Amino acid sequence: MNSRSKFAVVMSSSCLVFILLLGTVLSKAAPADTPGTGVYRHLAVYTEVLSRIKSEYVEEPDMKSVTQGALTGMLESIDPYASYLNAQQYKEYLKDFDSHKGDIGVVLAKKYGYMTVVGVVPNSPAAKSGFSTGDMIESIKGVATRDMPLAYASLLLRGAPNSTVDLTVLRRKPEPQKLTLTRAVIAYPAVTFKMLDNQIGYIRPETLASGKVKEIATAIEDLRKKNATKLVLDLRNCSVGEPEDGVALANLFLDKGLIGYVQGQRYPRKDFNADSKKQISQVPLVVITNRGTAQAAEVAAAALQQDKRAKVVGEHSYGDASIRQAVTMDDGGAIILSVAKYYSPDGKAIQDTGVTPDTVMAEADQQMELDEEGDPVGKDEAPAKSTEDLLLKKAIEILNGTAKA
């Protein structure tokens, strides 16, 4: 497709998204979805726009791409983790996703139309290539990701172990980097822990994948035997793990009260309350978060903060905690979207608000900046990374009672 056609696709897709969203908003004000009002009226406008583009544009655009872009943009505007898969893509997704054992080790979302890295699994191919939260994948296997469904992008990144995948990535510089990564079977690292000065125990789960909460419980017991009287729970860049694992993690430190709840339009509310039998630590606690803290780690951090069981130090978390399901379409395609969200005890949807620390501090490094239109604006060189861990230092000061107001 030449540049003029590409421009037509992008512009028409944007118009269609705007019309669909406007129709949705206005339809809520209508008393009923009767012909001539609400959604029906705006779907008529949508159909007319499609017809005008097809019949009157200077050259006939690829209408399949126009529609795909419109649907992808509409879903992204309400849910950065949603995807529309056409019949062929969904068929591939069902056939191949679970069969591929190799991966590069990234958690993805859509942001400003770009495929954005939420988190990176330690020691994975992506980690070894320097990926970090905020990086944007511009293309996969030579195919632009701008209007690519999120679920399909995740499928393309998977494959047989030791096979390769070509990517272009936008980082701190506006020019994309071309990378070739070798897929591997992802192994989640063990929970690390150690004693610090002043009887402070330090625990670092780099993921909250299955079994990691039990490892954290073991670490707490080990540190207790070493006379730890205070704890630091470091959840930075912890973006892997189901929200239920976050509930279980919070329960290690809570003996009562609401940890959180999950609810959706057609998903009845389910409360998660602390079980006193599962609490194993009552010592003072500080939790560290950053922009790579997501999913289970956010559920735990929000619960511990809301209960005033822990102080939270660091950066605002990413915002990703929901139940996602595939809803099949009549044409064989599907939409994958959030059907329920996890909420903190005070009723805030974690996916929408993330977790704001009690003490907000930035990491020493800096992620890619974006202009007002969401396009990357980079520095000529990445800023130097400090060797001192300022967030851990602040957490220790809070536990020792020496933190300045």
Beta strands, then each sheet from edge to edge (+ up, - down):
strand 1: 83-85
strand 2: 106-111
strand 3: 114-120
strand 4: 136-140
strand 5: 143-144
strand 6: 164-170
strand 7: 177-182
strand 8: 192-196
strand 9: 200-204
strand 10: 230-234
strand 11: 258-263
strand 12: 270-273
strand 13: 285-289
strand 14: 310-314
strand 15: 322-328
strand 16: 334-343
strand 17: 359-360
strand 18: 369-370
strand 19: 376-377
sheet 1: 1+ 16- 11+ 12-
sheet 2: 1+ 16- 15+
sheet 3: 2+ 3- 4+ 5-
sheet 4: 2+ 3- 4+ 6- 7+
sheet 5: 8+ 9- 10- 13- 14- 17-
sheet 6: 18+ 19-
end
